[in-house]
Amino acid sequence: MALTGLQIQKLLPKTNCKECGSKTCLAFAIKLAGKKIDLSECPYASDELKEILGAASEPPVKKIELGAEKELQLGEETVLYRHDKTFVHQTLLAININDTDEPEDIDKTLTSVKDYRLERVGEKINIDMVSVTQKDGDPEKYVELARKAWETLKIPLILRCADIKTITAAAEAIKGSHSVLASATIETADELRQIASSNEHNLVVTAPNLDELVALTDKVKKDGFNDLILQFQTHSLAEQFQANSIARRIALKKNFKPLGYASIKFLESGDFADDTVLALNEITKYGGICVFPSFDPAQLVSLMTLRLNIYTDPQKPIQVDPKAYTIGEPKADSPVFLTTNFSLTYFIVSGEIENSGISAWLVVPQCEGMSVLTAWAAGKFSGPYIAKSIKEMGFENQVTTREIVIPGYVAQISGELEESLPGWKVIVGPQEAADIESFVKVKFG
Ligand code: SF4
């Protein structure tokens, strides 16, 4: 929680010595509260103040880094509702493998995870993690499976193993992956903390209820380890929803550090539909890592699409680069279409042109990620603006076509566009992208 200038001043020496460049300690404190000066400017700042300000500047939800290059992150969230600002790090989706699975099934899952790619509005989406669960008592088999998963996929793992010796060996075998060890209880926290620390992994902590979980995170942090992930021991969707919400709310609203961590949920209801709903809850309600019991592309495609919607920054519309795109293999005299660089619009329009079976050019000016009517209202889709973009792209030298099909919703710009693009004829296309195919058949068929 941020301190006020008066609160900071009480912790300063109050000698008004001016060495910091401020006339008084109060003036310095006010600047410090407003983040206009650094505490190091005062050579007499107490350790207590340094500690308090350091804690106050920590994000309410601890940042966790995963992967060899620390390419995946969790935490650092600052709002309860996406529309207040944005959610920062999306829920990571993981697939579980048991060491009791048949070898051919393990290979099949690893290959499926490795090859899985979902493309949505220009984003290429992969599976983030794999969980390796010990169900057999054979330590070597488990360690070999963890090693194989890491070497095959090079994505961070979740080592879910109750045997301390086995998880120690597995953690060492995948050192450098910045993975996750699961799950430390009050009884095993000391040992697992040391294993996580010495192998640079993160640690899941779990307890039967929130009070005991708070005591456990507090203890592990005081013992010097803070790369923690929470696992709530819940038994229903309602309980999980409640635990996720309480932890995130108290972390953000009260800056309550013992619950200021990302969470993990293993989907184990045994029912496909129930697991899917639980996953949906994790994605929409603050889940950090969600572990699926098996690989199912149909389940993933809907949940990854949902995740993309939830974690897209509402202040920054997703957009494609402004340029002339090719659809199929257009020639210099192929038809030319126009749309905006809002990703959703671009991919719907380009998909419909592709479906129509013709090769064409699709000209996309810089519209700052706005849809057709919004861009037009903002002056980013006017005749002169589009003409200027086309000229800057050098597109007129690329094609001999001198007809351009514009979206039906901006039929009103056809005159000004023709005036701004001498020699071009503007064709008003359909309002809805779904009608492009029939439009193409009539116009170019
Ligand atoms: S240097 Fe420190 S003690 Fe001196 S005036 Fe500035 S804040 Fe006060």
Boltz pocket constraint, residues with backbone or C-beta under 6 A from the ligand:
constraints:
  - pocket:
      binder: B
      contacts: [[A, 12], [A, 13], [A, 14], [A, 15], [A, 16], [A, 17], [A, 18], [A, 19], [A, 20], [A, 21], [A, 22], [A, 23], [A, 24], [A, 25], [A, 28], [A, 29], [A, 41], [A, 42], [A, 43], [A, 44], [A, 45]]
      max_distance: 6.0
